[in-house]
Amino acid sequence: MPFQVRLKVAKGVARGLAYVHEKRHVHGNIKPSNILLTPEMEPIISDFGLHSLLHGKNSYKTDAFSSRHFGSMRSSTSTATAATSSSRDGLHDHSINGSPCIAPAGFMGCTSPYHAPESLNNLKPNPKWDVYSFGILLLELLTGKVFSDRELGQWTAGLLMEDKNRVLRLADVAIRGDVANREDAMLECFKLGFSCASLNPQKRPSMKDALQVLDRIQTSPSY
């Protein structure tokens, strides 16, 4: 997908999550297989509340998890997992060390990189969980890979500003041609992605603030 299309997907997901949080709900299971795309590439968030309806809010039913990459689907040493969707469309599936991750479905209990680390130790859903998942999703749209906690910990706000060229080299090979003319936009997206995926929940922005950043990227004349 071209950079502008990826940005469109990210903005649509951010808008949906901001609405969910405005209504005082938490999705808790944001990942690529739960983002459906229309022919016009408008994203639709799926699987909202379905697990609780089927199994109850405190269910610990185990499911097999697999992940599916946006972008060019290039290989990554940090390939990880996300829940298997109810309908498969033939895209590449990946798993940890070649096997699916068996974990509780719904809000918690999985080592999936799309789930906020603190969700493993807290039974009460928090909007910051969705913000973290969105950050991982946005970084995947930009790079074609899923980031691990170890990789996330290497990128601080200071490093992002000091080593812009290194940041831009993270871009998916499929959109490298767009980077030359949209360096500022790419850097803003990376900054937002790493901010949302901060290992410290208190440092993550709200989804409303994240949406505002994406809106500015698309409407600013400099881009």
C-alpha positions as CSV (number, residue, x, y, z in Angstrom):
1,M,0.0,0.0,0.0
2,P,1.3,3.5,-0.8
3,F,2.1,5.8,2.2
4,Q,-1.0,7.9,1.8
5,V,-3.2,4.8,1.9
6,R,-1.4,3.5,5.1
7,L,-2.0,6.9,6.6
8,K,-5.7,6.7,5.7
9,V,-6.0,3.4,7.4
10,A,-4.2,4.6,10.5
11,K,-6.4,7.7,10.7
12,G,-9.6,5.6,10.3
13,V,-8.5,3.3,13.1
14,A,-7.6,6.2,15.3
15,R,-11.0,7.8,14.7
16,G,-12.8,4.6,15.6
17,L,-10.9,4.1,18.8
18,A,-11.3,7.7,19.8
19,Y,-15.1,7.2,19.4
20,V,-15.0,4.0,21.4
21,H,-13.1,5.7,24.2
22,E,-15.4,8.7,24.1
23,K,-18.3,6.3,24.9
24,R,-16.2,5.0,27.9
25,H,-15.5,1.6,26.4
26,V,-12.3,-0.3,25.7
27,H,-11.8,-2.5,22.7
28,G,-8.9,-4.4,24.2
29,N,-8.1,-6.6,21.2
30,I,-6.8,-4.3,18.4
31,K,-4.7,-6.1,15.8
32,P,-4.4,-6.5,12.0
33,S,-6.9,-9.3,11.7
34,N,-9.5,-7.2,13.5
35,I,-9.1,-4.3,11.0
36,L,-11.3,-4.9,8.0
37,L,-10.8,-2.8,4.8
38,T,-13.5,-1.7,2.4
39,P,-12.7,-1.6,-1.4
40,E,-12.0,2.2,-0.8
41,M,-9.5,1.2,1.9
42,E,-11.6,2.6,4.7
43,P,-10.8,0.7,7.9
44,I,-13.6,-0.9,9.9
45,I,-12.8,-2.1,13.5
46,S,-14.3,-5.6,14.1
47,D,-14.5,-7.9,17.1
48,F,-15.8,-5.2,19.5
49,G,-17.3,-7.0,22.5
50,L,-17.9,-10.2,20.7
51,H,-15.8,-12.4,23.0
52,S,-17.7,-11.2,26.1
53,L,-21.0,-12.0,24.5
54,L,-19.9,-15.5,23.5
55,H,-17.9,-16.5,26.6
56,G,-18.7,-14.0,29.4
57,K,-16.6,-11.1,30.6
58,N,-14.3,-13.2,32.8
59,S,-13.8,-16.1,30.4
60,Y,-10.3,-17.6,30.1
61,K,-11.1,-19.8,27.1
62,T,-7.9,-20.4,25.2
63,D,-7.6,-19.7,21.5
64,A,-4.8,-20.0,18.9
65,F,-3.3,-16.7,17.9
66,S,-1.6,-15.9,14.6
67,S,-0.5,-12.6,13.1
68,R,-0.9,-10.9,9.8
69,H,1.3,-8.1,8.6
70,F,0.2,-4.9,6.9
71,G,2.4,-3.3,4.2
72,S,4.9,-5.4,2.2
73,M,4.8,-8.3,4.7
74,R,8.6,-8.4,4.8
75,S,10.1,-10.9,7.3
76,S,11.1,-9.7,10.8
77,T,13.0,-11.2,13.7
78,S,10.2,-9.8,15.9
79,T,7.4,-11.6,14.1
80,A,4.7,-12.2,16.7
81,T,1.0,-13.0,17.1
82,A,-2.5,-11.7,16.9
83,A,-5.8,-13.4,17.2
84,T,-7.0,-15.5,14.2
85,S,-9.9,-13.8,12.5
86,S,-13.2,-15.6,11.8
87,S,-12.6,-15.4,8.0
88,R,-9.3,-15.9,6.3
89,D,-8.5,-14.2,3.0
90,G,-5.3,-16.0,2.0
91,L,-2.8,-13.4,3.4
92,H,0.4,-14.6,5.0
93,D,0.1,-15.8,8.6
94,H,3.0,-15.8,11.0
95,S,3.5,-17.2,14.5
96,I,6.1,-17.2,17.2
97,N,8.9,-19.7,16.5
98,G,6.7,-21.4,13.9
99,S,3.9,-22.3,16.2
100,P,0.7,-20.5,17.3
101,C,0.6,-18.8,20.7
102,I,-2.1,-20.4,22.9
103,A,-3.5,-17.8,25.3
104,P,-6.7,-16.5,26.8
105,A,-8.8,-14.7,24.2
106,G,-10.3,-11.3,24.8
107,F,-8.5,-8.8,27.0
108,M,-5.6,-10.5,28.5
109,G,-3.1,-13.4,28.9
110,C,-1.2,-13.4,25.7
111,T,2.3,-12.5,24.8
112,S,1.1,-10.9,21.5
113,P,3.0,-7.7,20.8
114,Y,-0.3,-6.0,20.0
115,H,-1.4,-6.3,23.7
116,A,-0.1,-3.7,26.2
117,P,2.4,-5.3,28.6
118,E,0.5,-4.1,31.7
119,S,-2.7,-5.9,30.5
120,L,-1.2,-9.2,31.6
121,N,-1.3,-8.1,35.2
122,N,-4.5,-6.1,35.3
123,L,-8.0,-7.4,35.0
124,K,-9.6,-4.0,34.5
125,P,-9.5,-2.8,30.8
126,N,-7.9,0.6,30.2
127,P,-8.1,2.9,27.2
128,K,-4.3,3.0,27.3
129,W,-4.3,-0.7,26.2
130,D,-5.9,0.3,22.9
131,V,-3.5,3.2,22.5
132,Y,-0.5,0.8,22.8
133,S,-2.1,-1.6,20.3
134,F,-2.7,1.3,17.9
135,G,1.0,2.3,18.3
136,I,2.2,-1.1,17.3
137,L,-0.3,-1.2,14.4
138,L,0.9,2.3,13.2
139,L,4.5,1.2,13.4
140,E,3.7,-1.9,11.4
141,L,2.0,0.2,8.7
142,L,5.1,2.3,8.4
143,T,7.7,-0.5,8.6
144,G,6.1,-3.7,7.5
145,K,7.1,-5.4,10.8
146,V,5.9,-5.9,14.3
147,F,8.1,-4.3,17.0
148,S,9.0,-6.3,20.1
149,D,9.3,-4.7,23.6
150,R,13.1,-4.9,23.3
151,E,13.0,-2.9,20.1
152,L,10.5,-0.4,21.4
153,G,12.7,0.3,24.5
154,Q,15.6,1.3,22.2
155,W,13.7,4.3,20.7
156,T,13.3,7.3,23.0
157,A,12.0,10.7,22.1
158,G,15.5,12.1,22.2
159,L,16.9,9.5,19.8
160,L,14.0,10.0,17.4
161,M,15.0,13.7,17.1
162,E,18.7,13.2,17.0
163,D,18.9,10.4,14.5
164,K,16.3,11.2,11.9
165,N,18.0,9.3,9.1
166,R,18.1,6.2,11.1
167,V,14.4,6.6,11.8
168,L,13.6,7.1,8.1
169,R,15.5,3.9,7.2
170,L,13.0,2.0,9.3
171,A,10.4,2.7,6.6
172,D,9.0,-0.2,4.6
173,V,10.9,-0.8,1.4
174,A,7.6,-0.6,-0.5
175,I,7.2,3.1,0.5
176,R,10.8,4.2,0.5
177,G,10.1,6.3,-2.6
178,D,7.6,8.3,-0.7
179,V,10.0,9.2,2.1
180,A,12.0,11.6,0.0
181,N,9.1,14.0,-0.4
182,R,7.4,13.3,2.9
183,E,10.2,13.2,5.5
184,D,8.4,15.4,8.0
185,A,5.2,13.5,7.7
186,M,7.0,10.1,8.1
187,L,8.9,11.4,11.2
188,E,5.7,12.7,12.7
189,C,4.1,9.3,12.2
190,F,7.1,7.5,13.7
191,K,7.1,9.8,16.7
192,L,3.4,9.1,17.2
193,G,3.8,5.4,16.8
194,F,6.6,5.1,19.4
195,S,4.7,7.5,21.7
196,C,1.6,5.4,21.6
197,A,3.6,2.2,22.0
198,S,5.5,3.5,25.1
199,L,6.1,0.8,27.6
200,N,5.0,3.4,30.2
201,P,1.2,3.8,30.0
202,Q,1.4,7.3,31.5
203,K,3.5,8.5,28.6
204,R,1.0,7.4,25.9
205,P,-1.3,10.0,24.4
206,S,-5.1,9.6,24.3
207,M,-6.6,8.4,21.1
208,K,-8.2,11.8,20.6
209,D,-4.7,13.4,20.7
210,A,-3.3,10.8,18.4
211,L,-6.1,11.5,15.9
212,Q,-5.4,15.2,16.0
213,V,-1.7,14.5,15.2
214,L,-2.7,12.4,12.2
215,D,-5.2,15.1,11.0
216,R,-2.5,17.7,11.1
217,I,-0.2,15.5,9.1
218,Q,-2.7,15.1,6.3
219,T,-3.9,18.8,6.1
220,S,-0.7,20.7,6.6
221,P,0.5,22.4,3.4
222,S,4.1,21.4,4.2
223,Y,3.2,17.8,3.5
